Amino acid sequence: MFYGILWLLVNAAGKLFFRYRVVGREYVPAQGGVLIAANHASYVDIPFVGGSVRRRMWYLGRQDLFLPVVRPILQWLGWIPIRQDRLDRDGFGKAIRLIQEGKVVVIYPEGTRTADGALRRGKPGVGIIVAETGCPVIPAYLAGTKEALPMGARWVSRHPIRVTFGAPIDFTEAAQRLSGKEFYQHVSRTVMGRIADLGQVAPPADPVERRSAALSRKAE
């Protein structure tokens, strides 16, 4: 009931102050385990993804995000704390179990917020979850959240916010020919590419391309 009340409040406040819109809501299935992968530029990403569809969601996030006194409440609401200094088997294990139980889990493949809003390379976590569950990945792009609450800001600005979902990505065929790190990287690159397409923004730069560009500039 409490989650439902928060959902109503987010939608009401979103429409009143942020001209909140959701595009592609039909791509999120009404039932069954699924992983939503979204870009991450602001703390308000979490409530606005959560308010986008009428299903309860669980969210992977850094373990140091919130004060200790509120962490139990936020975990009850759906936050799954993840350590960043190593592969957090407990956190990812919980996400995997939830998907296997037919729940919706949200992951931000970049691992943290981006200060300038530009997409960063995805980390292997999204690939690990897909490898263990075989679930589809629904890409999502959040527009306007960085402007509404950029890093370092104390107050929220009234800026339009839009959440756009894309068609589910099925990695069944890729899992038959790739494994381990190679599969994780394929999933991560594919997902971040689809997120970029939804937002009509530049995809994350490939590290090989970045090194080549840097060498070219040095040679000049």
CYANA upper distance limits for C-alpha pairs under 8 A (distance plus 0.5 A):
  1 MET  CA      5 ILE  CA      6.77
  2 PHE  CA      6 LEU  CA      6.81
  3 TYR  CA      7 TRP  CA      6.65
  3 TYR  CA     56 ARG  CA      8.26
  3 TYR  CA     77 LEU  CA      7.26
  4 GLY  CA      8 LEU  CA      6.84
  5 ILE  CA      9 LEU  CA      6.77
  6 LEU  CA     10 VAL  CA      6.59
  7 TRP  CA     11 ASN  CA      6.82
  7 TRP  CA     50 GLY  CA      7.71
  7 TRP  CA     51 GLY  CA      5.85
  8 LEU  CA     12 ALA  CA      6.59
  8 LEU  CA     51 GLY  CA      8.20
  9 LEU  CA     13 ALA  CA      6.46
 10 VAL  CA     14 GLY  CA      6.24
 10 VAL  CA     47 PRO  CA      7.20
 10 VAL  CA     48 PHE  CA      7.49
 10 VAL  CA     51 GLY  CA      6.64
 11 ASN  CA     15 LYS  CA      6.60
 11 ASN  CA     20 TYR  CA      8.05
 11 ASN  CA     48 PHE  CA      8.45
 11 ASN  CA     51 GLY  CA      6.53
 12 ALA  CA     16 LEU  CA      6.62
 13 ALA  CA     17 PHE  CA      6.31
 13 ALA  CA     18 PHE  CA      7.95
 14 GLY  CA     18 PHE  CA      5.48
 14 GLY  CA     19 ARG  CA      6.67
 14 GLY  CA     20 TYR  CA      5.35
 14 GLY  CA     48 PHE  CA      8.33
 14 GLY  CA    161 ILE  CA      8.36
 15 LYS  CA     19 ARG  CA      5.11
 15 LYS  CA     20 TYR  CA      5.29
 15 LYS  CA     21 ARG  CA      8.10
 16 LEU  CA     20 TYR  CA      8.45
 17 PHE  CA    158 ARG  CA      6.16
 17 PHE  CA    159 HIS  CA      8.19
 17 PHE  CA    160 PRO  CA      8.49
 18 PHE  CA    158 ARG  CA      5.91
 18 PHE  CA    159 HIS  CA      5.82
 18 PHE  CA    160 PRO  CA      4.97
 18 PHE  CA    161 ILE  CA      6.24
 19 ARG  CA    159 HIS  CA      8.25
 19 ARG  CA    160 PRO  CA      5.58
 19 ARG  CA    161 ILE  CA      6.90
 20 TYR  CA    160 PRO  CA      6.70
 20 TYR  CA    161 ILE  CA      5.48
 20 TYR  CA    162 ARG  CA      6.22
 21 ARG  CA    161 ILE  CA      7.05
 21 ARG  CA    162 ARG  CA      5.26
 21 ARG  CA    163 VAL  CA      6.87
 22 VAL  CA     52 SER  CA      6.61
 22 VAL  CA    162 ARG  CA      6.28
 22 VAL  CA    163 VAL  CA      5.35
 22 VAL  CA    164 THR  CA      6.42
 22 VAL  CA    165 PHE  CA      8.42
 23 VAL  CA    162 ARG  CA      7.98
 23 VAL  CA    163 VAL  CA      6.68
 23 VAL  CA    164 THR  CA      5.11
 23 VAL  CA    165 PHE  CA      6.67
 24 GLY  CA     28 VAL  CA      8.50
 24 GLY  CA    164 THR  CA      6.37
 24 GLY  CA    165 PHE  CA      5.28
 24 GLY  CA    166 GLY  CA      6.81
 25 ARG  CA     52 SER  CA      7.69
 25 ARG  CA     53 VAL  CA      7.06
 25 ARG  CA    164 THR  CA      8.21
 25 ARG  CA    165 PHE  CA      6.79
 27 TYR  CA    138 ILE  CA      7.96
 27 TYR  CA    165 PHE  CA      7.13
 27 TYR  CA    166 GLY  CA      7.01
 27 TYR  CA    167 ALA  CA      6.12
 27 TYR  CA    168 PRO  CA      7.26
 28 VAL  CA     53 VAL  CA      8.13
 28 VAL  CA    138 ILE  CA      7.71
 28 VAL  CA    165 PHE  CA      8.32
 30 ALA  CA     55 ARG  CA      7.89
 31 GLN  CA    102 GLY  CA      7.32
 31 GLN  CA    103 LYS  CA      8.21
 32 GLY  CA     99 ILE  CA      8.27
 32 GLY  CA    101 GLU  CA      8.36
 32 GLY  CA    102 GLY  CA      4.72
 32 GLY  CA    103 LYS  CA      6.79
 32 GLY  CA    104 VAL  CA      8.26
 33 GLY  CA     98 LEU  CA      7.95
 33 GLY  CA     99 ILE  CA      4.82
 33 GLY  CA    100 GLN  CA      6.49
 33 GLY  CA    101 GLU  CA      7.08
 33 GLY  CA    102 GLY  CA      4.16
 33 GLY  CA    103 LYS  CA      5.13
 33 GLY  CA    104 VAL  CA      6.16
 33 GLY  CA    105 VAL  CA      8.47
 33 GLY  CA    135 CYS  CA      7.27
 34 VAL  CA     99 ILE  CA      6.50
 34 VAL  CA    102 GLY  CA      7.77
 34 VAL  CA    103 LYS  CA      7.13
 34 VAL  CA    104 VAL  CA      5.61
 34 VAL  CA    105 VAL  CA      7.02
 34 VAL  CA    135 CYS  CA      6.20
 34 VAL  CA    136 PRO  CA      6.37
 34 VAL  CA    137 VAL  CA      6.95
 34 VAL  CA    138 ILE  CA      8.00
 35 LEU  CA     99 ILE  CA      7.85
 35 LEU  CA    104 VAL  CA      6.49
 35 LEU  CA    105 VAL  CA      5.53
 35 LEU  CA    106 VAL  CA      6.36
 35 LEU  CA    107 ILE  CA      7.71
 35 LEU  CA    135 CYS  CA      7.34
 35 LEU  CA    136 PRO  CA      7.00
 35 LEU  CA    137 VAL  CA      5.43
 35 LEU  CA    138 ILE  CA      6.73
 36 ILE  CA    104 VAL  CA      7.79
 36 ILE  CA    105 VAL  CA      6.69
 36 ILE  CA    106 VAL  CA      5.18
 36 ILE  CA    107 ILE  CA      6.69
 36 ILE  CA    137 VAL  CA      6.20
 36 ILE  CA    138 ILE  CA      5.20
 36 ILE  CA    139 PRO  CA      6.43
 36 ILE  CA    140 ALA  CA      7.39
 37 ALA  CA    106 VAL  CA      6.44
 37 ALA  CA    107 ILE  CA      5.48
 37 ALA  CA    108 TYR  CA      6.15
 37 ALA  CA    109 PRO  CA      6.97
 37 ALA  CA    126 VAL  CA      8.27
 37 ALA  CA    137 VAL  CA      7.18
 37 ALA  CA    138 ILE  CA      6.61
 37 ALA  CA    139 PRO  CA      5.47
 37 ALA  CA    140 ALA  CA      6.47
 37 ALA  CA    191 VAL  CA      7.83
 38 ALA  CA    106 VAL  CA      8.03
 38 ALA  CA    107 ILE  CA      7.06
 38 ALA  CA    108 TYR  CA      5.69
 38 ALA  CA    109 PRO  CA      7.54
 38 ALA  CA    139 PRO  CA      6.45
 38 ALA  CA    140 ALA  CA      5.10
 38 ALA  CA    141 TYR  CA      6.12
 38 ALA  CA    142 LEU  CA      7.65
 38 ALA  CA    195 ILE  CA      7.40
 39 ASN  CA    108 TYR  CA      6.35
 39 ASN  CA    109 PRO  CA      7.73
 39 ASN  CA    110 GLU  CA      7.54
 39 ASN  CA    119 LEU  CA      7.51
 39 ASN  CA    140 ALA  CA      7.56
 39 ASN  CA    141 TYR  CA      6.32
 39 ASN  CA    142 LEU  CA      7.01
 39 ASN  CA    195 ILE  CA      7.55
 40 HIS  CA     45 ASP  CA      7.11
 40 HIS  CA    108 TYR  CA      6.53
 40 HIS  CA    110 GLU  CA      7.62
 40 HIS  CA    112 THR  CA      7.15
 40 HIS  CA    113 ARG  CA      5.45
 40 HIS  CA    114 THR  CA      7.04
 40 HIS  CA    117 GLY  CA      8.32
 40 HIS  CA    142 LEU  CA      8.19
 41 ALA  CA     45 ASP  CA      7.77
 41 ALA  CA    112 THR  CA      8.40
 41 ALA  CA    113 ARG  CA      4.98
 41 ALA  CA    114 THR  CA      5.45
 41 ALA  CA    115 ALA  CA      7.14
 41 ALA  CA    116 ASP  CA      8.27
 41 ALA  CA    117 GLY  CA      5.98
 41 ALA  CA    145 THR  CA      7.24
 41 ALA  CA    146 LYS  CA      5.78
 41 ALA  CA    150 PRO  CA      7.74
 41 ALA  CA    151 MET  CA      8.29
 42 SER  CA    113 ARG  CA      6.64
 42 SER  CA    114 THR  CA      8.41
 42 SER  CA    145 THR  CA      6.29
 42 SER  CA    146 LYS  CA      5.76
 42 SER  CA    149 LEU  CA      6.45
 42 SER  CA    150 PRO  CA      6.40
 42 SER  CA    151 MET  CA      7.14
 43 TYR  CA    149 LEU  CA      7.67
 44 VAL  CA     48 PHE  CA      6.89
 44 VAL  CA    145 THR  CA      6.85
 44 VAL  CA    149 LEU  CA      7.43
 45 ASP  CA     49 VAL  CA      6.55
 45 ASP  CA    142 LEU  CA      7.59
 45 ASP  CA    145 THR  CA      6.84
 46 ILE  CA     50 GLY  CA      6.65
 46 ILE  CA     59 TYR  CA      8.15
 47 PRO  CA     51 GLY  CA      6.54
 48 PHE  CA     52 SER  CA      6.77
 48 PHE  CA    163 VAL  CA      8.04
 49 VAL  CA     53 VAL  CA      8.41
 49 VAL  CA    163 VAL  CA      7.45
 50 GLY  CA     56 ARG  CA      7.82
 50 GLY  CA     57 MET  CA      6.81
 52 SER  CA    163 VAL  CA      7.75
 55 ARG  CA    104 VAL  CA      8.02
 56 ARG  CA    103 LYS  CA      8.27
 56 ARG  CA    104 VAL  CA      7.43
 57 MET  CA     78 GLY  CA      7.03
 57 MET  CA    103 LYS  CA      7.65
 57 MET  CA    104 VAL  CA      5.52
 57 MET  CA    105 VAL  CA      6.13
 57 MET  CA    106 VAL  CA      7.34
 58 TRP  CA     77 LEU  CA      8.24
 58 TRP  CA     78 GLY  CA      4.78
 58 TRP  CA     79 TRP  CA      6.38
 58 TRP  CA     80 ILE  CA      7.42
 58 TRP  CA     95 ALA  CA      8.42
 58 TRP  CA    103 LYS  CA      8.47
 58 TRP  CA    104 VAL  CA      6.85
 58 TRP  CA    105 VAL  CA      5.24
 58 TRP  CA    106 VAL  CA      6.54
 59 TYR  CA     78 GLY  CA      6.44
 59 TYR  CA     79 TRP  CA      5.41
 59 TYR  CA     80 ILE  CA      6.18
 59 TYR  CA    105 VAL  CA      6.31
 59 TYR  CA    106 VAL  CA      5.25
 59 TYR  CA    107 ILE  CA      6.72
 60 LEU  CA     79 TRP  CA      6.66
 60 LEU  CA     80 ILE  CA      5.23
 60 LEU  CA     81 PRO  CA      6.63
 60 LEU  CA     82 ILE  CA      7.06
 60 LEU  CA     91 GLY  CA      8.29
 60 LEU  CA     95 ALA  CA      8.17
 60 LEU  CA    105 VAL  CA      8.04
 60 LEU  CA    106 VAL  CA      6.80
 60 LEU  CA    107 ILE  CA      5.88
 60 LEU  CA    108 TYR  CA      7.86
 61 GLY  CA     65 LEU  CA      7.88
 61 GLY  CA     79 TRP  CA      7.34
 61 GLY  CA     80 ILE  CA      6.61
 61 GLY  CA     81 PRO  CA      5.74
 61 GLY  CA     82 ILE  CA      6.15
 61 GLY  CA    107 ILE  CA      8.17
 61 GLY  CA    108 TYR  CA      8.33
 61 GLY  CA    111 GLY  CA      8.26
 62 ARG  CA     81 PRO  CA      5.98
 62 ARG  CA     82 ILE  CA      5.39
 62 ARG  CA     83 ARG  CA      6.62
 62 ARG  CA     84 GLN  CA      7.31
 62 ARG  CA    111 GLY  CA      8.36
 62 ARG  CA    112 THR  CA      8.19
 63 GLN  CA     80 ILE  CA      8.50
 63 GLN  CA     81 PRO  CA      4.81
 63 GLN  CA     82 ILE  CA      5.54
 63 GLN  CA     83 ARG  CA      6.17
 63 GLN  CA     84 GLN  CA      8.48
 64 ASP  CA     81 PRO  CA      8.44
 66 PHE  CA     70 VAL  CA      7.33
 66 PHE  CA     71 ARG  CA      6.73
 67 LEU  CA     71 ARG  CA      6.91
 68 PRO  CA     72 PRO  CA      8.27
 70 VAL  CA     74 LEU  CA      6.84
 71 ARG  CA     75 GLN  CA      6.54
 72 PRO  CA     76 TRP  CA      6.69
 73 ILE  CA     77 LEU  CA      6.83
 74 LEU  CA     78 GLY  CA      6.82
 74 LEU  CA     79 TRP  CA      6.04
 75 GLN  CA     79 TRP  CA      4.90
 75 GLN  CA     80 ILE  CA      6.69
 75 GLN  CA     81 PRO  CA      8.29
 80 ILE  CA     91 GLY  CA      6.71
 80 ILE  CA     94 LYS  CA      8.19
 80 ILE  CA     95 ALA  CA      8.06
 81 PRO  CA     91 GLY  CA      6.77
 82 ILE  CA     88 ASP  CA      6.55
 82 ILE  CA     91 GLY  CA      5.91
 82 ILE  CA     92 PHE  CA      8.10
 83 ARG  CA     87 LEU  CA      7.69
 83 ARG  CA     88 ASP  CA      6.07
 83 ARG  CA     91 GLY  CA      8.36
 84 GLN  CA     88 ASP  CA      7.96
 88 ASP  CA     92 PHE  CA      6.68
 89 ARG  CA     93 GLY  CA      6.03
 90 ASP  CA     94 LYS  CA      6.73
 91 GLY  CA     95 ALA  CA      7.01
 92 PHE  CA     96 ILE  CA      6.65
 92 PHE  CA    125 GLY  CA      8.21
 92 PHE  CA    129 ILE  CA      7.61
 93 GLY  CA     97 ARG  CA      6.72
 94 LYS  CA     98 LEU  CA      6.69
 95 ALA  CA     99 ILE  CA      6.87
 95 ALA  CA    105 VAL  CA      7.07
 95 ALA  CA    129 ILE  CA      8.07
 96 ILE  CA    100 GLN  CA      6.70
 96 ILE  CA    129 ILE  CA      6.50
 96 ILE  CA    132 GLU  CA      7.45
 96 ILE  CA    133 THR  CA      6.94
 97 ARG  CA    101 GLU  CA      6.66
 98 LEU  CA    102 GLY  CA      7.02
 98 LEU  CA    103 LYS  CA      5.81
 98 LEU  CA    104 VAL  CA      7.92
 98 LEU  CA    105 VAL  CA      7.84
 99 ILE  CA    103 LYS  CA      5.35
 99 ILE  CA    104 VAL  CA      6.77
 99 ILE  CA    105 VAL  CA      7.21
 99 ILE  CA    133 THR  CA      7.67
 99 ILE  CA    135 CYS  CA      8.16
100 GLN  CA    133 THR  CA      7.03
107 ILE  CA    126 VAL  CA      7.62
108 TYR  CA    112 THR  CA      7.79
109 PRO  CA    121 ARG  CA      8.36
109 PRO  CA    122 GLY  CA      5.14
109 PRO  CA    123 LYS  CA      6.05
109 PRO  CA    124 PRO  CA      8.21
109 PRO  CA    125 GLY  CA      7.44
109 PRO  CA    126 VAL  CA      6.62
109 PRO  CA    188 SER  CA      7.74
109 PRO  CA    192 MET  CA      8.21
110 GLU  CA    119 LEU  CA      8.20
110 GLU  CA    120 ARG  CA      6.27
110 GLU  CA    121 ARG  CA      6.43
110 GLU  CA    122 GLY  CA      4.94
110 GLU  CA    123 LYS  CA      6.35
111 GLY  CA    122 GLY  CA      7.76
111 GLY  CA    123 LYS  CA      7.07
113 ARG  CA    151 MET  CA      8.48
114 THR  CA    118 ALA  CA      7.09
114 THR  CA    119 LEU  CA      7.75
114 THR  CA    120 ARG  CA      7.89
115 ALA  CA    150 PRO  CA      7.80
115 ALA  CA    151 MET  CA      6.55
117 GLY  CA    146 LYS  CA      6.99
118 ALA  CA    202 ALA  CA      8.14
118 ALA  CA    204 PRO  CA      8.30
119 LEU  CA    192 MET  CA      8.35
119 LEU  CA    196 ALA  CA      7.97
119 LEU  CA    202 ALA  CA      7.84
119 LEU  CA    203 PRO  CA      6.78
119 LEU  CA    204 PRO  CA      5.80
120 ARG  CA    203 PRO  CA      8.39
120 ARG  CA    204 PRO  CA      5.52
120 ARG  CA    205 ALA  CA      8.07
121 ARG  CA    188 SER  CA      8.28
121 ARG  CA    189 ARG  CA      7.93
121 ARG  CA    192 MET  CA      7.69
121 ARG  CA    204 PRO  CA      5.78
121 ARG  CA    205 ALA  CA      7.76
121 ARG  CA    206 ASP  CA      8.30
122 GLY  CA    126 VAL  CA      8.50
122 GLY  CA    188 SER  CA      5.73
122 GLY  CA    189 ARG  CA      7.23
122 GLY  CA    192 MET  CA      6.89
123 LYS  CA    185 GLN  CA      8.42
123 LYS  CA    188 SER  CA      7.02
124 PRO  CA    128 ILE  CA      6.81
124 PRO  CA    181 LYS  CA      8.29
124 PRO  CA    184 TYR  CA      5.75
124 PRO  CA    185 GLN  CA      6.77
124 PRO  CA    188 SER  CA      6.81
125 GLY  CA    129 ILE  CA      6.89
125 GLY  CA    184 TYR  CA      8.09
126 VAL  CA    130 VAL  CA      6.88
126 VAL  CA    184 TYR  CA      7.76
126 VAL  CA    187 VAL  CA      7.57
126 VAL  CA    188 SER  CA      6.87
127 GLY  CA    131 ALA  CA      6.51
127 GLY  CA    183 PHE  CA      7.25
127 GLY  CA    184 TYR  CA      4.52
127 GLY  CA    185 GLN  CA      7.46
127 GLY  CA    186 HIS  CA      8.24
127 GLY  CA    187 VAL  CA      5.70
127 GLY  CA    188 SER  CA      6.62
128 ILE  CA    132 GLU  CA      6.81
128 ILE  CA    184 TYR  CA      6.62
129 ILE  CA    133 THR  CA      6.61
129 ILE  CA    134 GLY  CA      8.41
130 VAL  CA    134 GLY  CA      5.52
130 VAL  CA    135 CYS  CA      6.17
130 VAL  CA    136 PRO  CA      7.92
130 VAL  CA    137 VAL  CA      8.29
130 VAL  CA    171 PHE  CA      8.24
131 ALA  CA    175 ALA  CA      7.74
131 ALA  CA    183 PHE  CA      8.42
131 ALA  CA    184 TYR  CA      8.28
134 GLY  CA    171 PHE  CA      7.82
134 GLY  CA    172 THR  CA      7.31
135 CYS  CA    170 ASP  CA      7.99
136 PRO  CA    168 PRO  CA      6.24
136 PRO  CA    169 ILE  CA      5.93
136 PRO  CA    170 ASP  CA      5.51
136 PRO  CA    171 PHE  CA      7.51
137 VAL  CA    168 PRO  CA      5.86
137 VAL  CA    169 ILE  CA      5.56
137 VAL  CA    170 ASP  CA      7.36
137 VAL  CA    191 VAL  CA      8.23
138 ILE  CA    165 PHE  CA      7.35
138 ILE  CA    166 GLY  CA      6.65
138 ILE  CA    167 ALA  CA      6.72
138 ILE  CA    168 PRO  CA      4.94
138 ILE  CA    169 ILE  CA      6.71
139 PRO  CA    165 PHE  CA      6.37
139 PRO  CA    166 GLY  CA      5.85
139 PRO  CA    167 ALA  CA      7.75
139 PRO  CA    168 PRO  CA      7.51
139 PRO  CA    169 ILE  CA      8.27
139 PRO  CA    191 VAL  CA      6.96
139 PRO  CA    194 ARG  CA      6.93
139 PRO  CA    195 ILE  CA      6.05
140 ALA  CA    163 VAL  CA      7.32
140 ALA  CA    164 THR  CA      5.95
140 ALA  CA    165 PHE  CA      4.91
140 ALA  CA    166 GLY  CA      6.68
140 ALA  CA    195 ILE  CA      6.40
140 ALA  CA    198 LEU  CA      7.71
141 TYR  CA    163 VAL  CA      6.34
141 TYR  CA    164 THR  CA      5.71
141 TYR  CA    165 PHE  CA      7.13
141 TYR  CA    195 ILE  CA      6.15
141 TYR  CA    196 ALA  CA      8.07
141 TYR  CA    198 LEU  CA      6.53
141 TYR  CA    199 GLY  CA      6.19
142 LEU  CA    161 ILE  CA      7.75
142 LEU  CA    162 ARG  CA      6.35
142 LEU  CA    163 VAL  CA      5.17
142 LEU  CA    164 THR  CA      7.00
142 LEU  CA    199 GLY  CA      8.15
143 ALA  CA    161 ILE  CA      6.16
143 ALA  CA    162 ARG  CA      5.69
143 ALA  CA    163 VAL  CA      6.96
143 ALA  CA    199 GLY  CA      7.74
144 GLY  CA    148 ALA  CA      6.67
144 GLY  CA    159 HIS  CA      6.84
144 GLY  CA    160 PRO  CA      6.30
144 GLY  CA    161 ILE  CA      5.08
144 GLY  CA    162 ARG  CA      7.13
145 THR  CA    149 LEU  CA      6.61
145 THR  CA    150 PRO  CA      7.99
145 THR  CA    159 HIS  CA      8.23
145 THR  CA    161 ILE  CA      6.49
146 LYS  CA    150 PRO  CA      5.10
146 LYS  CA    151 MET  CA      8.11
147 GLU  CA    157 SER  CA      7.62
147 GLU  CA    159 HIS  CA      6.88
148 ALA  CA    156 VAL  CA      5.96
148 ALA  CA    157 SER  CA      5.08
148 ALA  CA    158 ARG  CA      6.58
148 ALA  CA    159 HIS  CA      5.67
148 ALA  CA    160 PRO  CA      8.24
148 ALA  CA    161 ILE  CA      8.33
149 LEU  CA    153 ALA  CA      6.61
149 LEU  CA    154 ARG  CA      8.42
149 LEU  CA    155 TRP  CA      7.42
149 LEU  CA    156 VAL  CA      5.57
149 LEU  CA    157 SER  CA      6.92
164 THR  CA    198 LEU  CA      7.30
164 THR  CA    199 GLY  CA      8.32
165 PHE  CA    198 LEU  CA      8.04
166 GLY  CA    194 ARG  CA      8.27
166 GLY  CA    195 ILE  CA      8.50
166 GLY  CA    198 LEU  CA      7.31
169 ILE  CA    191 VAL  CA      8.40
171 PHE  CA    175 ALA  CA      6.60
171 PHE  CA    187 VAL  CA      7.99
172 THR  CA    176 GLN  CA      7.20
173 GLU  CA    177 ARG  CA      7.56
174 ALA  CA    178 LEU  CA      6.36
174 ALA  CA    183 PHE  CA      7.81
175 ALA  CA    179 SER  CA      6.91
175 ALA  CA    183 PHE  CA      7.29
178 LEU  CA    182 GLU  CA      6.68
178 LEU  CA    183 PHE  CA      5.54
179 SER  CA    183 PHE  CA      5.30
179 SER  CA    184 TYR  CA      8.17
180 GLY  CA    184 TYR  CA      6.88
181 LYS  CA    185 GLN  CA      6.63
182 GLU  CA    186 HIS  CA      6.73
183 PHE  CA    187 VAL  CA      6.70
184 TYR  CA    188 SER  CA      6.65
185 GLN  CA    189 ARG  CA      6.52
186 HIS  CA    190 THR  CA      6.53
187 VAL  CA    191 VAL  CA      6.51
188 SER  CA    192 MET  CA      6.65
189 ARG  CA    193 GLY  CA      6.53
190 THR  CA    194 ARG  CA      6.78
191 VAL  CA    195 ILE  CA      6.73
192 MET  CA    196 ALA  CA      6.67
192 MET  CA    203 PRO  CA      7.29
192 MET  CA    204 PRO  CA      7.73
193 GLY  CA    197 ASP  CA      6.79
193 GLY  CA    203 PRO  CA      6.10
193 GLY  CA    204 PRO  CA      8.12
194 ARG  CA    198 LEU  CA      6.80
195 ILE  CA    199 GLY  CA      6.93
196 ALA  CA    200 GLN  CA      6.27
196 ALA  CA    201 VAL  CA      5.64
196 ALA  CA    202 ALA  CA      6.54
196 ALA  CA    203 PRO  CA      5.63
197 ASP  CA    201 VAL  CA      7.08
197 ASP  CA    203 PRO  CA      8.30
205 ALA  CA    209 GLU  CA      7.35
205 ALA  CA    210 ARG  CA      7.05
206 ASP  CA    210 ARG  CA      6.73
207 PRO  CA    211 ARG  CA      6.72
208 VAL  CA    212 SER  CA      6.74
209 GLU  CA    213 ALA  CA      6.60
210 ARG  CA    214 ALA  CA      6.62
211 ARG  CA    215 LEU  CA      6.67
212 SER  CA    216 SER  CA      6.66
213 ALA  CA    217 ARG  CA      6.74
214 ALA  CA    218 LYS  CA      6.69
215 LEU  CA    219 ALA  CA      6.60
216 SER  CA    220 GLU  CA      6.85
